[in-house]
Amino acid sequence: MSDGYARALHPFGLVTDADALLDEIIAGRAETLLDRLRAAERADPARVRFPRFSVSDDATMLHARLRTEAARAPDGVDS
């Protein structure tokens, strides 16, 4: 996760803590959270309410779920 995406937590407070941020991502709401982040950035273009260096920043997030061989079905095909 880039620092730009993490701004959903600080300074914008769109989630309560790092666990809540991860919960949003795991629940499949990463894009919705990004939309909310961009709206919060646009709502404070002078950067007064939420002091920061730039109006917006890159916001990259990758979530991968890895499975072990033990998690595969007996026929070798993922369930």
N, C-alpha and C positions, 0 to 999 in steps of 0.2 A: 504494500500500500504506500502510495506516495504521501509526502507531507501535505500536499494539497487536498487529498481526499480526507486525511486525518483532521483537517480543519472543521469537519462536521462535528467533531468533539470539541476541539479548542481552536479558535475562540468562539465558534458559533453556538455551541451547546445544543446541537440538534439531537444528540443522544447524551445519556447521563454519564457514561463512563466507557472505557475501552471494551468491557464485556458487552455492553449494549450495542456498541458499534459492530463488533463481531457478530452478535446475534442478528442484527439487521442484514448483514452480508450473507450469513448462513441461511437465513429465511428467504433469500432470493429477492430482497428489497434494496440491493445495492444501487440499482438505477434510480429508484424512487428517492433514495437518500441523496444521490448526486443531484437530482433535480431540485430537491429542497436546499441543498448547499448552494447551487447556482442562484436560486431565488434569494437566499439570504445575502449572498454577495452583491447581487444587483440592488437589493434594498438599502445597502449602505455603501454607495459608490465613493463617498468622501472618506470612508474608512474611519469614521468618528465613533460610531457605536461599538464597532469591533475593530480596534486598531490592528493594522497589519501593513505589510510593505506594498502589496498590490491588491487591486480590486478582486482579482481571481488568480488562481494558480492551477497548474496542471493537477488533475485529479485522476490518478490511475489506481485501480484495484484489481487484483487477480485472486480468485478463490478456486482452489483445486481440492478435490476430495480423492484421496488415493486409497486403493483397496489392496489388501495383501492377497497372496495366493489362497490363504485359508478362507477368504471371503467369497471366492469363486464357487459357482455351482459345480457339482461333480463332473458335468460334461465340459467344463472349462469355459463356459459362456457366462458372462456377468449376468446377474439377475436384475 
